[in-house]
């Protein structure tokens, strides 16, 4: 049984099966099989498109003061809200550091694995209404995220009004 008889080649004469309306799916006899393959291809293409146009994924954090990479944060969705967890620290000497300046349940927890972005909700093209933790100072700020193209993420932490804060640009890890 041939899987794709429409693309059968005669190796000796190098002629392609020439049917009118030739397509990859034209040789499939079962209409249900055609629909299944078409839906699978559509689903795969949508998954790749959605991944590059979403804040979800791994991001390399860049310090806005020094311009150096600090960590890798994985941004994920849980119960309709956005969270971010430190999954790697670039500086080898700081990999085992603790959040000694943090308060509450984060106090003295390892920075590696710490959830620093909590409870953001999508509002248009931005993600707002959540908090971000600076593990260096232990301070929490209001936060919003916005994509800048496909591979850059603007992360703004602020107190009160968004005018009073700092913005970092994180790069998508591929």
C-alpha positions in Angstrom: 0.0 0.0 0.0 1.4 3.4 -1.0 1.0 6.3 1.4 1.2 9.1 -1.2 0.5 7.6 -4.7 0.1 11.1 -6.1 3.9 11.7 -5.9 5.0 8.4 -7.3 8.0 8.5 -9.5 9.1 6.2 -12.2 12.8 6.1 -11.5 13.8 4.8 -14.9 12.0 7.3 -17.1 12.0 10.1 -14.5 8.3 11.0 -15.2 6.0 12.1 -12.5 2.5 10.8 -12.2 0.7 13.5 -14.3 -2.9 13.8 -13.2 -4.9 16.9 -13.7 -5.2 18.9 -10.5 -2.1 17.4 -9.1 -1.5 18.1 -5.4 0.0 16.3 -2.4 -3.4 15.2 -1.2 -5.0 14.4 -4.5 -3.8 10.8 -4.4 -5.4 10.1 -1.1 -8.6 8.1 -1.7 -10.1 8.6 1.7 -11.7 12.1 2.2 -11.5 11.7 6.0 -7.7 11.1 5.7 -7.4 14.3 3.6 -9.3 16.3 6.2 -7.2 14.8 9.0 -3.9 15.7 7.3 -5.2 19.2 6.4 -6.3 19.9 10.0 -3.0 18.6 11.4 -1.0 20.9 9.1 -3.2 23.8 10.1 -2.8 23.1 13.8 1.0 22.8 13.5 1.3 26.1 11.6 -0.9 27.9 14.1 1.1 26.6 17.0 4.3 28.0 15.5 2.7 31.3 14.7 1.2 31.6 18.2 4.5 30.8 19.9 6.3 33.7 18.3 3.6 36.2 19.0 3.2 35.5 22.7 5.0 36.5 25.8 5.0 32.8 26.8 8.4 31.1 26.7 12.0 31.6 27.9 13.5 35.1 28.0 17.0 36.3 28.7 16.9 39.2 31.2 19.1 42.1 30.5 20.1 44.6 33.3 19.0 48.1 32.2 21.9 49.7 34.1 24.8 47.4 33.0 23.4 46.0 29.8 24.6 42.5 30.9 22.5 39.3 30.8 21.5 38.2 34.2 19.2 35.3 34.0 16.7 33.2 32.0 13.0 33.6 33.0 10.4 31.2 31.8 7.0 33.0 31.4 4.0 30.7 31.6 0.2 30.8 31.9 -1.7 29.3 34.9 -5.5 29.8 35.4 -5.6 32.6 32.8 -2.8 34.6 34.4 0.8 35.1 33.5 3.7 34.1 35.8 7.5 34.2 35.4 10.0 31.9 37.1 13.8 32.2 37.1 15.1 29.0 35.5 18.7 29.8 35.1 21.2 32.4 36.4 24.0 33.5 34.0 26.6 34.4 36.6 27.9 31.0 38.0 28.8 32.6 41.4 25.2 33.6 41.9 23.5 30.4 40.9 23.1 29.3 44.6 22.2 32.7 46.0 19.3 33.2 48.3 16.7 36.0 48.3 17.8 37.4 51.6 16.3 40.9 51.0 12.8 39.4 50.1 10.0 39.4 52.6 7.1 36.9 53.2 7.2 33.5 51.7 10.1 34.4 49.3 12.5 35.3 52.2 15.7 33.2 52.1 14.4 31.0 49.2 16.9 30.2 46.4 16.7 32.8 43.6 16.9 29.9 41.1 13.3 28.8 40.8 11.8 31.9 42.3 8.6 33.1 40.8 9.3 36.8 40.1 6.3 37.7 37.9 2.8 37.1 39.4 -0.8 37.4 38.2 -0.6 39.5 35.0 -3.7 39.6 32.9 -3.8 40.3 29.1 -5.3 43.7 28.3 -5.1 44.4 24.6 -1.5 44.0 23.5 -0.1 44.4 27.0 -0.1 42.3 30.2 -1.0 44.3 33.3 -2.4 44.1 36.8 0.3 42.0 38.3 3.5 42.3 40.3 7.2 41.8 39.6 9.8 41.0 42.3 13.4 42.3 42.1 15.3 39.5 43.9 18.4 41.8 44.4 16.5 44.4 46.5 13.6 42.2 47.6 11.1 44.9 46.5 7.9 44.2 44.6 6.6 46.6 41.9 3.5 46.8 39.7 4.4 45.4 36.4 3.4 45.3 32.7 4.8 43.4 29.8 4.5 44.3 26.1 6.1 42.5 23.0 8.4 44.6 20.9 8.4 42.6 17.7 8.6 38.8 18.1 11.8 38.4 20.0 11.9 41.4 22.4 9.9 41.9 25.6 9.5 45.3 27.3 9.2 44.7 31.1 8.3 47.7 33.2 8.3 47.7 37.0 6.8 50.8 38.7 5.4 52.2 41.9 2.0 54.0 41.7 1.9 55.4 38.2 3.8 53.8 35.3 5.7 57.0 34.7 7.8 56.3 37.9 9.6 53.1 37.1 12.2 51.3 35.0 11.9 49.4 31.8 14.1 46.4 30.8 14.2 44.8 27.4 14.4 41.0 27.5 15.4 38.8 24.6 13.6 35.6 23.6 15.7 32.5 24.1 15.5 30.3 20.9 
